[in-house]
């Protein structure tokens, strides 16, 4: 089964409003990796990019996206 990040519940909601190349995966926290410029730097939100995690469409962390329930007209 091919896993698409657009259908995954683990895409950080603050990044989903941006272009897909900017989405971040909440299953993959980013350790500080600022090198010698700022060794404590991490991206915001502090997760790795989805495009780097789901390289071949077979993401081990993929979780079906939960959709909000429709409001009933009762």
URKA-V950604 format. One record per helix or strand of 2 or more residues. SS is the DSSP state (H for helix, E for strand). FROM is the first residue (numbers start at 1). TO is the last residue. Records with the same first field share a line. If there is no record, write none. Layout:
SS=FROM-TO ; FROM-TO
This chain:
H=5-7 ; 13-16 ; 20-22 ; 50-53
E=24-29 ; 47-49
